[in-house]
Amino acid sequence: ERLGYGKTLESSTKRVLLHAVSVGEVNAIRTLVADLKESEYDVVICVTTDSGIQRAEELFGEHHTVTRFPLDFSFAIKRFIKRIQPSIIALVELEVWPNLIGFCERKEIPVVVINGRLSLRSYKRYKFAKPLLRKTFSRISAIGMQNEEYATRVRKLGGINVSVLGTMKWDNAVLTDFVEGADELAMQLGIDTTKPLVVAGSTAPDEHALLAKIIPENTQLLCAPRKHNWFDEAEQQLAPCNRRTSDVRIKTNRFLLDTIGELDMAYALADIVIIGRSFSPLHGSDPVQSIAFGKPTVIGPNASDFKDMVQLLVDGNGLLQCEKTELSHVVEDLLSNETKCASLVSNGRDIIRSQQGATKAYEQLIMDNTPNA
């Protein structure tokens, strides 16, 4: 599949190919895929990473084709497009591949960007290749970006027909107090539902030791590392702990979720949620879903990948942001202050409701650029 090989699909007059790089982008298109299906599109999802493929199969495999995105070599792209036969291609967040876009232009297949995001670090990398990429950006039929800052960067790189349509991540937040499978997860891991539980989602390696140290011994802690290759080290930092994929169970207050696709269930069990990759020198993770599940949520200072969302939630008192040195105090305060927790959740959910709606705008962008739709 990386060389473009795979199953050849029957021709379709209304097929959209959604390119989502990994788990985050795959999760972001959940509502969009459902809406496009309802609009009678034949939706194909192509993904780059192994974990992304696994998540896409879980979410969409029953009703849609899931395939791997090929290397951006001319021969691989040509073979890939020939067997998929898309009417239009939508790049989720912003994955600009010159051979793909050039080939699609020659074949008169529109390419659009949806839920576009261009961080400062990515923009700096793109600027080095600006003379080569300007033509590529100008070939994209329409570019929908999450905010004006991202849109300005894309325009400077040569993007045309650029608009600001918001982020779909708000739309994927399901406001509910119940998540199917949560009770089973608690039972299988050995979590005591009568005791407080802190869930740290999408964590990075140096955060596990921090959390193991600052979470009180009588409070349960579950960590869900962001990447597979971080699981073993996390187990050592949390030891003694119960690991999701292990058959061994001991009496402990420390748990390791080393699976993909079960974080929502873990969040549903939590009394407090801590957002990972934000207390390490990375760029944060999505804080919205835990708030939507009614959980008081804490995020660290490093959250540049979700800057707008975090700022809106923090300003509206729907999310707590603190430094690493303050985390212990913040957690202890929340564990003992039900009123503060309830206020955080209520404010956060109100903000989520007020921000939803971008998915429909991106669906319309795809429809407007689909030939003969």
ZATORMAR-279397 format. One line per 5 residues: their letters; for each residue x negated, y, z of N, C-alpha, C. Coordinates in steps of 0.05 Angstrom, whole numbers, plus 5000, padded with zeros to 4 digits. Atoms other than C-alpha are relative to their C-alpha. Example, Ala and Ser with C-alpha at 12.3 -4.5 7.8 and 13.67 -1.06 7.14 Angstrom:
ZATORMAR-279397
AS = 4982,4976,5000,4754,4910,5156,4982,5024,5000  5016,4976,4999,4727,4979,5143,5015,5022,5014
end
This chain:
ZATORMAR-279397
ERLGY = 4984,4976,5000,5000,5000,5000,4983,5025,5000  5018,4976,5000,4942,5048,5012,4990,5005,4972  5008,4996,5028,4925,5037,4939,5024,5003,4981  4976,4995,5015,4997,5049,4917,5016,4975,4993  4985,5024,5006,5018,4976,4911,5023,4996,5019
GKTLE = 4977,5006,4983,5084,4950,4939,5024,4995,4983  4975,5006,5013,5156,4936,4922,5009,5023,4982  4989,4980,5018,5184,4973,4862,5030,5003,5005  4972,4995,4994,5251,5005,4878,5017,5004,4975  4982,4995,5023,5311,5007,4832,5003,5030,4997
SSTKR = 4998,4972,5005,5321,5074,4800,5024,5012,5014  4979,4986,4986,5364,5126,4835,5000,5029,4991  4998,4972,5009,5389,5195,4814,4998,5019,5023  5000,4982,4977,5387,5221,4885,4984,4987,5023  5018,5012,4980,5327,5192,4922,4980,5021,5010
VLLHA = 5019,4981,4987,5287,5234,4972,4979,4983,5014  5023,5012,4986,5219,5212,4995,4991,5018,5022  5009,4984,4978,5203,5238,5064,4973,4990,5009  5027,5007,4991,5129,5238,5082,4996,5009,5028  5005,4993,4972,5118,5235,5157,4974,4986,5008
VSVGE = 5027,5010,4995,5046,5226,5179,5000,4978,5022  5003,5018,4977,5054,5192,5247,5025,5000,5017  4977,5004,4983,5100,5179,5306,5015,5027,5004  4987,4974,4995,5114,5253,5321,5017,5009,4977  4985,4991,5024,5136,5269,5250,5023,4980,4995
VNAIR = 4979,5020,5003,5176,5204,5246,5023,5006,5019  4979,4993,4981,5214,5222,5309,5014,5025,4993  4988,4974,5007,5226,5292,5283,5022,4998,4979  4981,5002,5023,5266,5268,5222,5024,4982,5006  4978,5018,4994,5316,5224,5259,5027,5011,4991
TLVAD = 4974,4987,5007,5375,5272,5252,5001,5005,4970  5000,4993,5028,5354,5293,5182,5006,4975,4983  4995,5024,5015,5353,5221,5156,5029,4993,5001  4972,5006,4997,5423,5209,5183,5017,5020,4983  4985,4980,5015,5448,5274,5152,4997,4996,4970
LKESE = 5004,5005,5028,5417,5259,5084,5015,4975,4990  4985,5025,5007,5447,5189,5084,5030,5006,4997  4972,4992,5001,5515,5220,5098,5005,5016,4975  4997,4985,5025,5503,5266,5038,4994,4983,4975  5003,5020,5022,5493,5203,4996,4972,5000,4987
YDVVI = 5027,5002,5010,5418,5209,4988,4990,4971,5006  5016,5024,4995,5376,5146,4981,4974,5009,5013  5023,4990,4985,5323,5160,5035,4978,4979,5002  5024,5017,4997,5253,5130,5032,4981,5015,5018  5019,4988,4981,5205,5143,5089,4972,4988,4996
CVTTD = 5028,5009,5002,5130,5139,5078,4983,5012,5022  5015,4993,4976,5081,5141,5136,4971,4993,4996  5029,5004,5002,5006,5144,5144,4989,4980,5020  5013,5015,4979,4989,5113,5211,5015,4974,5007  4987,5025,4992,5002,5043,5238,5022,5004,5021
SGIQR = 4979,4995,4980,5039,5069,5299,5024,5014,4988  4978,4986,5014,5080,5114,5254,5017,4980,4984  4985,5021,5015,5099,5055,5209,5017,4984,5019  4985,5016,4980,5120,5015,5271,5024,5015,5009  4978,4984,4991,5163,5072,5296,5021,5004,4978
AEELF = 4982,4997,5022,5194,5084,5228,5017,4975,4994  4986,5025,5003,5212,5011,5221,5022,4997,5022  4981,5002,4978,5246,5013,5289,5024,5019,4996  4979,4980,5003,5286,5076,5273,5016,4997,4974  4987,4998,5026,5301,5068,5199,5000,4974,4983
GEHHT = 5004,5023,5017,5281,4999,5174,5024,4984,4993  4975,5016,5006,5351,4969,5177,5015,5011,4976  4984,4987,5022,5380,5019,5127,4984,5013,4978  5016,4985,5019,5322,5051,5091,4973,4986,4995  5027,5011,5007,5257,5033,5056,4979,5016,5016
VTRFP = 5023,4988,4986,5195,5047,5099,4975,4989,4987  5024,5009,5014,5128,5045,5064,4977,5017,5009  5024,4985,4992,5057,5069,5074,4992,5020,4979  5009,4979,5018,5032,5133,5043,4972,4992,4989  5026,5008,5011,4974,5119,4995,4978,5021,5003
LDFSF = 5022,4981,5002,4906,5150,4992,5004,5019,4977  4995,4979,5020,4906,5214,4951,4981,4997,4976  5015,5005,5024,4870,5182,4892,5020,5000,4977  4981,4998,5023,4901,5194,4823,5013,4973,4993  4989,5026,5008,4909,5120,4807,5020,4989,5021
AIKRF = 4982,5009,4979,4941,5105,4875,5026,5016,5001  4977,4983,5001,4988,5164,4872,5018,4993,4977  4984,5007,5025,5010,5147,4801,5015,4974,5004  4988,5026,4995,5024,5075,4821,5023,5002,5021  4980,4997,4979,5061,5096,4884,5025,5014,4991
IKRIQ = 4977,4985,5009,5106,5147,4851,5016,4984,4979  4987,5016,5020,5121,5099,4794,5019,4979,5013  4984,5021,4988,5147,5046,4841,5022,5011,5019  4980,4988,4983,5185,5093,4888,5021,5015,4984  4982,4985,5017,5216,5137,4833,5016,5021,5015
PSIIA = 4984,4980,4985,5235,5196,4878,5011,5022,4982  4989,4976,5013,5280,5252,4855,4987,5025,5011  5012,4978,4986,5247,5298,4905,4983,4989,5023  5017,5008,4978,5192,5294,4957,5000,5022,5021  5001,4980,4979,5194,5328,5025,4978,4993,5019
LVELE = 5023,5004,4982,5130,5335,5065,5006,5011,5027  4992,4992,4973,5144,5337,5139,4977,5013,5015  5018,4983,4985,5107,5392,5177,4979,5013,4983  5017,4988,5021,5054,5404,5123,4976,4982,4995  5022,5017,5008,5012,5351,5091,4996,5005,4970
VWPNL = 5004,4992,5028,4984,5380,5027,4979,4983,4987  5018,5019,5014,4953,5328,4981,4999,5009,4970  5001,4988,5027,4928,5359,4915,5007,4980,4978  4993,5018,5021,4933,5296,4872,5030,4993,4999  4971,5005,4999,5003,5281,4896,5016,5023,4988
IGFCE = 4985,4977,5009,5028,5351,4884,4995,5006,4971  5005,4996,5028,4993,5358,4817,5014,4980,4982  4987,5020,5015,5020,5292,4792,5031,5004,4999  4971,4995,4999,5091,5309,4815,5008,5024,4982  4994,4977,5018,5087,5376,4778,5001,4991,4971
RKEIP = 5000,5010,5028,5069,5340,4714,5025,4983,4994  4976,5018,5003,5127,5291,4724,5026,5015,5006  4977,4984,4994,5174,5348,4743,5016,4990,5024  4988,5009,4975,5187,5319,4812,4995,5023,5020  5004,4978,4981,5199,5377,4861,4988,4989,5027
VVVIN = 5011,5006,4974,5158,5377,4925,5006,5023,5018  4993,4979,4981,5182,5416,4986,4987,4993,5027  5010,5003,4972,5155,5426,5057,5024,5005,5019  4979,4996,4980,5204,5417,5115,4988,5000,5028  5009,4998,4973,5195,5434,5188,4970,5007,5001
GRLSL = 5028,4994,5004,5129,5465,5167,4986,5013,5025  5016,4990,4977,5075,5478,5219,4971,5001,4991  5028,4998,5007,5005,5504,5209,4985,5014,5023  5013,4989,4976,4965,5512,5273,4975,5016,4991  5023,4983,5006,4907,5561,5277,4976,4983,4992
RSYKR = 5023,5016,5007,4855,5505,5276,5003,4987,4973  4996,5011,5027,4887,5473,5214,4997,5022,4979  5003,4977,5018,4891,5541,5181,4971,5006,4994  5028,4994,5003,4817,5552,5192,4987,4979,4981  5010,5021,5017,4802,5485,5159,5009,5004,4971
YKFAK = 4989,4996,5027,4847,5500,5100,4986,5024,4986  5013,4976,5011,4813,5569,5091,4974,4993,4986  5025,5008,5012,4747,5535,5075,5004,4991,4971  4994,5011,5026,4780,5502,5015,5020,5017,4985  4979,4983,5012,4825,5561,4997,4998,5002,4970
PLLRK = 5000,4998,5030,4799,5570,4925,5010,4975,4986  4991,5026,5012,4814,5496,4911,5029,4995,5006  4973,5006,4992,4880,5494,4949,5021,5020,4992  4980,4979,5007,4912,5559,4926,5019,4990,4979  4983,5010,5021,4937,5526,4863,5019,4979,5010
TFSRI = 4984,5022,4988,4962,5466,4902,5024,5012,5015  4978,4988,4985,5002,5509,4950,5021,5014,4982  4981,4985,5018,5032,5550,4893,5017,4981,4984  4984,5020,5014,5058,5485,4861,5023,4989,5016  4979,5010,4983,5102,5469,4920,5026,5016,4994
SAIGM = 4975,4987,5008,5175,5485,4901,5011,5019,5021  4989,4984,4978,5197,5511,4969,4987,4991,5026  5014,5006,4975,5164,5515,5037,5017,5012,5023  4985,4991,4976,5206,5518,5101,4983,4996,5025  5018,5001,4977,5165,5536,5162,5016,5005,5026
QNEEY = 4986,4998,4975,5182,5534,5236,5001,5028,5011  5000,4973,4990,5163,5606,5251,4985,5019,4981  5012,4980,5018,5138,5670,5219,4969,4999,5001  5029,5002,4998,5067,5660,5245,4989,4978,4981  5008,5022,5019,5061,5593,5207,5005,5009,4971
ATRVR = 4993,4992,5027,5096,5623,5147,4979,5020,4988  5020,4980,5009,5045,5681,5143,4975,4986,4992  5024,5015,5006,4987,5632,5144,5003,4985,4973  4996,5014,5025,5017,5591,5087,5000,5019,4977  5000,4980,5022,5029,5653,5045,4971,5008,4993
KLGGI = 5027,4992,5005,4956,5672,5054,4984,4979,4985  5013,5022,5014,4936,5604,5027,5011,4996,4972  4989,5002,5027,4977,5614,4964,5028,4990,4998  4973,5010,5001,5045,5588,4984,5020,5021,4990  4979,4982,5010,5105,5618,4948,5027,4988,5008
NVSVL = 4973,5009,4992,5180,5613,4963,4999,4988,5028  5003,5008,4972,5164,5609,5037,5022,5012,5017  4979,4989,4983,5220,5616,5087,4997,4989,5029  5001,5008,4972,5228,5610,5163,5027,4988,5007  4975,5014,4995,5280,5558,5182,5002,4987,5028
GTMKW = 5000,5011,4972,5261,5538,5254,4989,4972,5001  5010,5027,4996,5242,5471,5282,5022,4979,5005  4981,5021,4997,5280,5406,5277,4998,4986,5027  5004,5014,4975,5253,5382,5344,5023,5006,5020  4978,4994,4983,5309,5418,5380,5024,4982,4993
DNAVL = 4976,5016,5009,5361,5379,5339,4998,4971,5008  5002,5029,4993,5333,5311,5358,5004,4996,5030  4996,5002,4971,5343,5326,5432,5029,4992,5005  4974,5010,4993,5402,5285,5456,5006,5006,5029  4993,4993,4973,5434,5316,5516,5018,4979,5013
TDFVE = 4986,5022,4988,5455,5257,5558,4988,4993,5027  5010,5009,4974,5449,5228,5628,4996,4969,4999  5002,5029,5002,5447,5156,5602,4984,4992,4976  5015,5011,5022,5396,5119,5559,5001,4970,5002  4997,5029,5000,5410,5048,5540,4972,4986,5003
GADEL = 5024,5015,4997,5357,4999,5563,4982,5010,5023  5016,4989,4978,5330,5043,5620,5000,4982,5024  4999,5017,4976,5354,4998,5676,4984,4974,4996  5016,5024,5006,5324,4937,5641,4970,5005,5002  5028,4993,4998,5258,4973,5635,4990,5001,5029
AMQLG = 5007,4998,4972,5258,4989,5709,4997,4972,5013  5001,5027,4988,5272,4917,5727,4976,4984,4990  5022,5016,5011,5220,4888,5680,4973,5010,5009  5026,4989,4991,5165,4935,5704,4997,4998,5031  5001,5001,4972,5183,4928,5777,5003,5027,5013
IDTTK = 4996,4973,4990,5203,5001,5787,5023,4999,5021  4979,4998,4979,5243,5014,5851,5016,5025,4995  4983,4977,5008,5301,5059,5830,5010,5015,5025  4993,4985,4976,5312,5080,5903,4978,5019,5009  5023,4983,4993,5244,5114,5906,4994,5020,4978
PLVVA = 5006,4980,5021,5221,5177,5870,4980,4989,4979  5017,5009,5023,5189,5166,5802,4992,5024,4984  5011,4980,5018,5144,5214,5764,4991,4986,4974  5007,5011,5025,5138,5198,5690,4983,5020,4984  5018,4984,5016,5079,5226,5650,5000,4989,4972
GSTAP = 4997,5010,5027,5092,5221,5576,4979,5011,4981  5019,4993,5020,5043,5222,5518,4974,5010,5012  5024,4992,4985,4983,5226,5565,4974,4995,4985  5027,5003,5011,4910,5233,5547,4982,4988,5021  5017,5015,4981,4852,5195,5579,4993,5014,5026
DEHAL = 5009,4987,4975,4827,5247,5629,5024,5008,5018  4977,4993,4983,4898,5259,5654,5008,4977,5019  4991,5022,4983,4908,5189,5683,4987,5000,5028  5014,4998,4975,4855,5197,5737,5011,5024,5017  4988,4977,4987,4884,5266,5753,5026,4993,5013
LAKII = 4974,5006,4990,4954,5240,5760,4999,4979,5023  5002,5020,4979,4934,5179,5801,4991,5012,5026  5011,4987,4976,4899,5226,5849,5021,5018,5013  4983,4979,4988,4952,5280,5858,5028,4991,5006  4973,5009,4994,5017,5240,5858,4999,4985,5026
PENTQ = 5001,5013,4974,5031,5219,5930,5003,4970,4998  5000,5029,5000,5021,5145,5946,5028,4989,5002  4973,5010,4996,5094,5137,5967,5019,5008,4977  4985,4992,5024,5117,5166,5900,4991,4983,4976  5008,5017,5022,5119,5121,5839,4991,5018,4976
LLCAP = 5011,4986,5024,5080,5142,5776,5000,4981,4977  5001,5015,5025,5090,5116,5706,4986,5018,4979  5014,4986,5021,5041,5138,5651,5005,4986,4973  4996,5011,5027,5055,5129,5577,4979,5014,4982  5020,4988,5016,4990,5143,5539,5009,5004,4971
RKHNW = 4992,4993,5027,4996,5175,5471,4990,4980,4979  5012,5017,5020,4950,5126,5434,4993,4972,5011  5005,5028,4993,4939,5051,5434,4972,4997,5013  5028,5004,4991,4864,5057,5445,4995,5014,5027  5002,4988,4973,4877,5095,5511,5012,4982,5021
FDEAE = 4985,5016,4980,4917,5039,5544,4981,4987,5020  5017,5015,4981,4860,4998,5574,4987,5018,5021  5012,4981,4981,4825,5058,5605,5021,5010,5020  4979,4990,4982,4892,5082,5633,5006,4979,5021  4995,5021,4980,4903,5014,5666,4979,5000,5022
QQLAP = 5021,4999,4980,4836,5020,5701,5004,5024,5019  4997,4976,4984,4851,5091,5725,5025,4997,5019  4976,5003,4984,4920,5070,5751,5000,4976,5018  5001,5025,4985,4899,5004,5782,5002,5005,5030  4986,5022,5011,4931,4968,5814,5027,5009,4988
CNRRT = 4975,4991,5013,4989,4978,5765,5013,4976,4985  4985,5019,5017,5042,4939,5727,5000,5011,4972  5002,4992,5028,5029,4941,5652,5023,4988,4985  4975,5008,5014,5090,4936,5606,4996,4974,4985  5004,5023,5017,5060,4883,5560,4988,4976,5015
SDVRI = 5011,5022,4984,5031,4841,5616,5022,4984,5014  4981,5016,4985,5068,4783,5648,4996,5000,5030  5007,4999,4972,5035,4795,5715,5014,5023,5013  4987,4978,4986,5075,4835,5765,4992,4999,5030  5008,4997,4972,5052,4860,5833,5017,5022,5013
KTNRF = 4986,4979,4986,5082,4905,5886,4982,5025,4999  5016,4976,5005,5056,4974,5866,5018,5024,4994  4986,4975,5008,5076,5047,5855,4989,5011,4975  5012,4990,5024,5036,5053,5791,5007,4982,4976  4990,5015,5023,5060,5033,5722,4989,5011,4974
LLDTI = 5011,4992,5026,5033,5035,5651,5019,4990,4977  4982,5005,5023,5079,5039,5590,4982,4999,4975  5019,5003,5023,5035,5011,5533,5015,4990,4976  4984,5007,5023,5089,5006,5480,5008,5026,4985  4990,4978,5016,5117,5051,5425,5030,4998,4999
GELDM = 4971,4999,5004,5190,5073,5425,5016,4997,5026  4985,5004,4975,5207,5064,5499,4997,5024,5019  5004,4977,4983,5188,5132,5526,5027,5013,5009  4974,4989,4993,5261,5156,5525,5011,4985,5024  4990,5016,4977,5279,5099,5572,4985,5007,5026
AYALA = 5016,4992,4976,5222,5118,5619,5009,5027,5010  4991,4973,4992,5244,5191,5618,5027,4998,5015  4973,5003,4988,5315,5169,5636,4998,4991,5029  5004,5010,4973,5288,5136,5699,4987,5020,5019  5017,4982,4985,5246,5195,5721,5016,5019,5019
DIVII = 4991,4978,4984,5258,5244,5777,4986,5026,4992  5016,4977,5011,5204,5290,5749,4985,4990,4976  5016,5007,5024,5171,5289,5680,4977,5020,4998  5024,4984,5006,5100,5314,5666,4993,4994,4971  5006,5002,5029,5083,5327,5593,4970,4997,4996
GRSFS = 5028,5006,5004,5017,5296,5573,4986,5016,4978  5017,4985,5018,4960,5324,5531,5001,5030,5004  4998,4971,4994,4973,5391,5563,4982,5007,5024  5019,4996,4978,4927,5382,5624,4972,4991,4992  5026,5007,5012,4870,5360,5579,4994,5020,4978
PLHGS = 5006,4980,5022,4834,5401,5525,5010,4991,4973  4986,5007,5025,4884,5380,5472,5021,5021,4994  4981,4979,5009,4946,5414,5446,5029,4995,5007  4973,5003,4989,5006,5389,5485,5017,4979,4986  4981,5018,5011,5066,5345,5470,5028,5013,5003
DPVQS = 4973,4989,5001,5141,5357,5459,5013,4998,5028  4987,5000,4973,5176,5377,5525,5031,4998,4999  4971,4995,5003,5247,5380,5497,5017,4976,5009  4982,5023,4995,5274,5309,5503,5003,4994,5030  4997,5006,4972,5259,5300,5577,5019,5021,5013
IAFGK = 4981,4979,4989,5296,5366,5592,5028,4993,4991  4974,5008,5010,5354,5342,5549,5012,4977,5016  4991,5023,4983,5357,5279,5592,5006,5009,5029  4993,4990,4973,5367,5324,5653,4978,4997,5020  5022,5004,4982,5297,5318,5682,4984,5026,5003
PTVIG = 5018,4977,4997,5258,5375,5713,4972,4993,4989  5023,5006,5016,5197,5380,5669,4977,5020,5005  5024,4984,4995,5126,5406,5680,4980,4996,4977  5020,5002,5022,5075,5422,5625,4975,5016,5008  5025,4986,4994,5002,5444,5629,4995,5024,4983
PNASD = 5007,4975,5014,4967,5505,5601,4994,4995,4970  5008,5006,5027,4946,5470,5536,5023,4989,4984  4976,5009,5015,5008,5467,5492,5003,5015,4974  5000,4983,5024,4989,5504,5429,5017,4988,4977  4984,5012,5021,5024,5454,5383,5029,5005,5003
FKDMV = 4972,4995,4994,5090,5472,5416,5004,5027,5013  5002,4974,4987,5075,5544,5434,5027,5014,5002  4974,4985,5000,5142,5575,5413,5020,4987,5018  4981,5015,4984,5184,5520,5445,4994,5004,5029  5008,4998,4972,5145,5522,5510,5005,5028,5010
QLLVD = 4996,4972,4991,5147,5598,5514,5029,5006,5005  4971,4995,4997,5222,5600,5503,5011,4987,5025  4991,5015,4977,5234,5547,5556,4989,5011,5026  5012,4989,4976,5186,5577,5606,5013,5027,5007  4988,4973,4995,5214,5648,5597,5029,4997,5010
GNGLL = 4972,5004,4991,5285,5620,5607,5002,4983,5025  5000,5016,4975,5265,5582,5670,5012,4972,4996  4992,5027,5005,5279,5515,5638,4977,4980,4999  5024,5016,5000,5208,5489,5641,4979,5013,5017  5022,4989,4983,5151,5497,5691,4973,4996,4986
QCEKT = 5027,5002,5011,5081,5511,5665,4980,5008,5021  5020,4994,4979,5021,5508,5711,4973,4990,4992  5028,5009,5004,4946,5498,5714,4996,4973,5013  5007,5026,4988,4914,5432,5732,4998,5001,5030  5004,4997,4971,4896,5457,5801,5026,5005,5015
ELSHV = 4974,4995,4987,4969,5475,5815,5019,4977,4998  4981,5021,5006,5000,5410,5792,5010,4985,5025  4992,5014,4976,4999,5375,5859,5021,5015,5016  4981,4984,4985,5035,5432,5894,5027,5001,4985  4975,4998,5016,5086,5438,5837,5016,4975,5002
VEDLL = 4986,5026,4997,5103,5364,5840,5012,4997,5027  4990,5003,4972,5110,5364,5916,5024,5019,5004  4978,4981,4997,5155,5426,5912,5025,4989,4986  4977,5010,5014,5201,5394,5860,5012,4975,5014  4991,5024,4987,5205,5328,5898,5017,5007,5025
SNETK = 4986,4993,4976,5232,5366,5958,5021,5022,4996  4982,4977,5005,5275,5419,5924,5020,4993,4978  4979,5009,5019,5338,5391,5891,5012,5024,4985  4988,4976,5012,5366,5461,5879,4983,5010,4977  5018,4990,5021,5305,5483,5839,5001,4981,4976
CASLV = 4999,5020,5022,5307,5418,5798,5025,5003,4984  4975,4997,5014,5380,5427,5781,5001,5026,4984  5001,4974,5015,5369,5500,5760,4982,4997,4975  5017,5005,5023,5311,5480,5715,5014,4985,4978  4986,5017,5019,5352,5427,5681,5023,5015,4986
SNGRD = 4978,4985,5011,5413,5471,5672,4991,5022,4980  5010,4979,5017,5373,5529,5643,4988,4987,4974  5012,5013,5023,5333,5482,5597,5020,4989,4980  4980,5011,5018,5394,5448,5569,5015,5022,4985  4987,4978,5014,5427,5515,5554,4982,5011,4978
IIRSQ = 5018,4990,5020,5365,5537,5516,4999,4980,4976  5000,5019,5021,5364,5472,5476,5025,5003,4982  4975,4996,5015,5437,5481,5456,4998,5025,4982  5001,4974,5014,5423,5553,5434,4981,4999,4975  5021,5001,5021,5365,5531,5388,5006,4979,4979
QGATK = 4995,5022,5019,5396,5472,5352,5013,5011,4974  4988,4993,5026,5415,5476,5278,4980,5001,4976  5020,4998,5022,5349,5477,5238,5002,4976,4980  4999,5024,5018,5360,5406,5210,5018,5005,4976  4982,4994,5022,5419,5430,5169,4988,5018,4979
AYEQL = 5013,4982,5018,5377,5485,5140,4980,4986,4982  5019,5015,5016,5323,5436,5118,5014,4980,4982  4984,5017,5018,5375,5389,5090,5009,5016,4975  4992,4983,5021,5401,5447,5049,4977,5007,4981  5024,4995,5016,5330,5463,5025,4995,4977,4981
IMDNT = 5004,5024,5016,5323,5392,5000,5022,4998,4978  4978,5001,5020,5392,5394,4966,4997,5021,4978  5003,4978,5019,5378,5461,4933,4978,4994,4979  5022,5005,5018,5314,5434,4902,5001,4972,4987  4997,5026,5013,5339,5365,4881,5012,5003,4972
PNA = 4990,4998,5028,5348,5361,4805,5027,4987,4997  4973,5011,5007,5421,5351,4784,5015,4990,5024  4986,5009,4976,5444,5343,4856,5028,5013,5002
end
